């Protein structure tokens, strides 16, 4: 995958990224890492409930693998396009596993 495909700026956040002043992790989310990524939205995952479409959007975020990326888990989230996305799964792709693939679902409760 060429560098030109990594056009989306994505912030990976981790809960407790800050200190509450007493040495305890704060309950807020804090930036863990920022990457240039390729975001691909998945279609057709909505379900019909009470006569209307319901459910979060889903996507796959691909970016270059690095030391910080190795520690991403499904406890983290991604923020882009003014929305937060919960990490559902973490995988590696490419001939030499040089990319990280995050499967994410939109967090409908997120507010900026």
N, C-alpha and C positions, 0 to 999 in steps of 0.2 A: 504494500500500500504506500503510495507516494505521500510526501508531506503535505501536498496541496489538498488532500482529502480531510485533513484535520483542521476544520474551519470553525468549530464550535468551542467557545471558552466554557469550561466546566469546572466548578469548584466542588471538591469532595470534602464533605464535612463530617466531623466526628463529635459525638456527644461528649460534653465535659472538656471541650478544647481549651477552657480557661480555668483559672483558679478562683475560688470564691473569697480569697483573702485569708482563709484559715487553713490552707493546704488541702482542701477538699475539691474534687472536680465540680465545677458548676453544672447545673442541669441544662444549660443552653448548649446549642450547637456551635462549634468553632471550626474555622477553616483548617483542614488537614493538608490538602495539596490542591494546586490549580494546574489544569492540563489543557492542552489543545486536543480536541477529540473529534471523532466522526460519530454523530448521533443519528441513528436510524430508528424511526418510529415504526411500531408494529401496528397493523390494522386488524380489525375484526375481533378484538378481545372484549368489546362491550357486551353486556348481557341485558336482556330486556327484563325490567322489573316494574310492575304496576303500570304497564303500558308505555314506559319511556326507557330510553337508553340509560344504563347505569353502569358504573364501574370506572376504575382508573385507566388512563392511557398507559401504554407500556412502550419501552424503547430499549435499544441496545446501544451502549456507549463504548466505543473502541478508542484506545489511546496507547501510546508507547509504554512498554513495561520499564519499571525502574525500582529502586529499593523501597521507596515509600509505597508504591503500588502493590508490592507483595504483601503488605499488611492490611489491605482493604478487606473488610468482612461485610456480612449482611446486616451488621449493626450500624453501618455508615449510610450516608445518603449523598446524592449528587444534586447540585443546584445549577440550573441553567434555564434560560427563557423565562425568568421570573417565577419559576416553579421549583419545588423540591421533589425529588424522586428517590424513593426507598430502594436500596439495593436488595434484589431478590437472589441473585446468584453472581458469583465471580468465576470467570474462566480465562484461559489463555489461548491465543490463536496465533497463526502464522507458522511458517516452516520451522522456526526455531523458538516458538512460543514468545516472540518478541512483542506481542500486543496483549493488552488486558481487555477482556470483554465483560462489561457489567450489564446484567439484565436488570432493568429498573421498572418500577411502577410509580405513577404520579401520586404524591401525597396530597390528597384533596383538602387536608386541614391546614396546609402551609399558608402562612401570611407573612409578607415582607415586613 
